[in-house]
Amino acid sequence: MIIISGKELAIARAKKGLTITELAIKAGVHRYTISRIEKGMLTPRLDTVGKIAKALDKPVEYFLEK
């Protein structure tokens, strides 16, 4: 199971100046997916993390819990 940091996701999204909806469109995932990940309510699949990371120009490892 992959555990990603919702906090890091929210920070990276804010630094890019994107709303949840804008990031979701850019990453090709549902906006509720982004919201639930940021709130710690959803553990995404690796492919979803990859899409989000690519949309934010970050490596997947950036979002992994430390």
C-alpha positions as CSV (number, residue, x, y, z in Angstrom):
1,M,0.0,0.0,0.0
2,I,1.3,3.4,-0.9
3,I,0.8,6.1,1.7
4,I,1.1,9.6,0.4
5,S,1.1,12.9,2.3
6,G,-2.1,14.8,1.7
7,K,-0.4,17.8,3.3
8,E,2.4,17.7,0.8
9,L,-0.1,17.4,-2.0
10,A,-2.1,20.4,-0.8
11,I,1.1,22.5,-0.5
12,A,2.4,21.5,-3.9
13,R,-1.0,22.3,-5.5
14,A,-1.2,25.7,-3.7
15,K,2.4,26.6,-4.8
16,K,1.3,25.9,-8.4
17,G,-1.7,28.2,-7.9
18,L,-4.2,25.5,-8.8
19,T,-7.6,24.8,-7.3
20,I,-8.6,21.2,-6.6
21,T,-10.7,21.2,-9.8
22,E,-7.9,22.6,-11.9
23,L,-5.5,20.0,-10.7
24,A,-8.0,17.2,-11.2
25,I,-8.5,18.3,-14.8
26,K,-4.8,18.5,-15.4
27,A,-4.1,15.1,-13.9
28,G,-7.1,13.4,-15.4
29,V,-8.7,12.4,-12.1
30,H,-11.9,13.3,-10.4
31,R,-11.8,16.4,-8.1
32,Y,-13.2,14.3,-5.2
33,T,-10.1,12.1,-5.6
34,I,-7.8,15.1,-5.0
35,S,-9.9,16.4,-2.1
36,R,-10.1,13.0,-0.4
37,I,-6.3,12.4,-0.7
38,E,-5.6,15.9,0.7
39,K,-7.9,15.1,3.7
40,G,-6.3,11.7,4.3
41,M,-9.5,9.9,3.5
42,L,-8.2,8.0,0.4
43,T,-5.1,6.0,-0.4
44,P,-4.7,6.3,-4.1
45,R,-3.3,3.8,-6.5
46,L,0.3,4.3,-7.8
47,D,-1.0,5.2,-11.3
48,T,-3.1,8.0,-9.7
49,V,-0.2,9.3,-7.7
50,G,1.9,9.3,-10.9
51,K,-0.7,11.4,-12.8
52,I,-0.9,13.9,-10.0
53,A,2.8,14.1,-9.6
54,K,3.2,14.7,-13.4
55,A,0.6,17.4,-13.3
56,L,2.5,19.2,-10.5
57,D,5.9,18.6,-12.1
58,K,7.1,16.6,-9.0
59,P,8.6,13.1,-8.7
60,V,6.2,10.5,-7.2
61,E,8.6,10.2,-4.2
62,Y,7.8,13.8,-3.2
63,F,4.4,12.7,-2.0
64,L,5.3,9.6,-0.1
65,E,4.9,9.7,3.7
66,K,8.3,10.1,5.4
